[in-house]
Amino acid sequence: MLARALVHDPDTLIFDEPTAGLDLAASFDYLARIRNLSTAGKNIVLVTHLLNEIPPDIGRVILLRAGEVIADGPKDAILTEENLRITYGVEAKITRVDGYYLASPAND
C-alpha cells in the first residue's frame, strides 16, 4: 500500500497504526521507511498508540482521548509522564533512546 501511495509522489502521507500485525523485524523496517520519507521532506501524519513508532524527526505531537485534544505541541514538551497518565489513564515511565520515546509501566 505504501508503494501505491508513493506512485503519485504526494507531499503528505497519512499512516494509521502502520505496524499493526507486523513482527519486530517488519515493524522496524517499516518505521525506517517512514523515517526516510520524513527526512526526504515528506509531511508525515502518524496515528499510533505506540510511542516507539514516532520517528525522531517528527516534531509535533497531538495526544487525544475520546476525541478531545489533551496536549498539542513540540514532542519533547508533550510526551511527558503526566500527559500519558491523563491520556491513557495509567502511570507510565518514559525513556528516550536515540531520539525514540518508549513507555513502560511506572514502578510503584
C-alpha positions as CSV (number, residue, x, y, z in Angstrom):
1,M,0.0,0.0,0.0
2,L,2.9,2.3,0.7
3,A,4.3,1.8,-2.8
4,R,0.9,2.5,-4.3
5,A,0.7,5.8,-2.3
6,L,4.2,6.8,-3.4
7,V,3.5,6.4,-7.1
8,H,1.8,9.8,-7.1
9,D,4.6,11.5,-5.2
10,P,2.4,13.1,-2.5
11,D,3.7,15.8,-0.3
12,T,1.9,14.3,2.7
13,L,1.4,10.7,3.8
14,I,-1.0,9.6,6.5
15,F,-0.3,6.4,8.4
16,D,-2.8,4.8,10.8
17,E,-1.3,2.2,13.1
18,P,1.3,1.4,10.4
19,T,2.9,-1.6,12.2
20,A,-0.3,-3.3,13.5
21,G,0.1,-7.1,12.8
22,L,3.8,-6.9,11.9
23,D,6.6,-8.8,13.6
24,L,9.5,-6.9,15.1
25,A,11.7,-7.1,12.0
26,A,9.0,-6.0,9.7
27,S,8.0,-3.3,12.1
28,F,11.5,-1.9,12.3
29,D,11.8,-2.0,8.5
30,Y,8.5,-0.1,8.0
31,L,9.4,2.5,10.6
32,A,12.7,3.1,8.9
33,R,10.9,3.6,5.6
34,I,8.6,6.2,7.3
35,R,11.7,7.9,8.8
36,N,13.4,8.0,5.4
37,L,10.3,9.6,3.8
38,S,10.3,12.2,6.6
39,T,14.0,13.1,6.1
40,A,13.3,13.3,2.4
41,G,10.9,16.1,3.0
42,K,7.6,14.3,3.0
43,N,5.0,15.5,5.6
44,I,4.1,12.6,7.8
45,V,0.8,12.3,9.8
46,L,1.1,9.2,12.0
47,V,-1.7,7.9,14.2
48,T,-0.4,5.4,16.8
49,H,-0.8,4.2,20.3
50,L,2.8,3.2,20.5
51,L,5.4,5.9,21.3
52,N,8.2,3.9,19.8
53,E,6.6,4.3,16.3
54,I,7.1,8.1,16.4
55,P,10.3,8.8,14.3
56,P,12.8,11.1,15.9
57,D,12.3,13.5,13.0
58,I,8.6,14.1,13.8
59,G,8.5,17.3,15.9
60,R,4.8,17.9,16.7
61,V,2.7,15.5,18.7
62,I,-1.1,15.7,19.5
63,L,-2.4,13.5,22.2
64,L,-6.1,12.6,22.0
65,R,-8.5,10.9,24.5
66,A,-12.1,10.2,23.5
67,G,-11.9,12.7,20.6
68,E,-10.6,15.5,22.9
69,V,-7.2,17.1,22.4
70,I,-5.2,16.5,25.7
71,A,-2.0,18.1,24.5
72,D,-0.6,19.6,21.3
73,G,2.9,20.9,20.6
74,P,6.6,20.0,20.4
75,K,7.3,16.3,21.0
76,D,9.6,17.0,23.9
77,A,7.1,19.1,25.7
78,I,4.1,16.9,25.0
79,L,5.4,13.3,25.6
80,T,5.6,13.5,29.4
81,E,4.6,11.0,32.0
82,E,1.9,13.3,33.2
83,N,0.4,13.7,29.8
84,L,0.5,9.9,29.2
85,R,-1.3,9.5,32.6
86,I,-4.0,11.9,31.5
87,T,-4.3,10.4,28.0
88,Y,-4.2,6.7,28.8
89,G,-5.3,6.6,32.5
90,V,-2.2,4.7,33.6
91,E,1.1,5.6,35.3
92,A,3.9,5.2,32.8
93,K,7.6,5.8,32.7
94,I,9.1,7.4,29.6
95,T,12.6,6.5,28.4
96,R,14.3,8.2,25.5
97,V,16.7,6.2,23.3
98,D,18.4,7.6,20.2
99,G,15.5,10.1,19.7
100,Y,12.8,7.5,20.2
101,Y,10.4,7.5,23.1
102,L,9.5,4.3,24.9
103,A,6.8,3.8,27.5
104,S,6.9,1.3,30.3
105,P,4.9,0.6,33.4
106,A,5.8,3.0,36.2
107,N,7.4,1.5,39.3
108,D,5.1,1.8,42.3
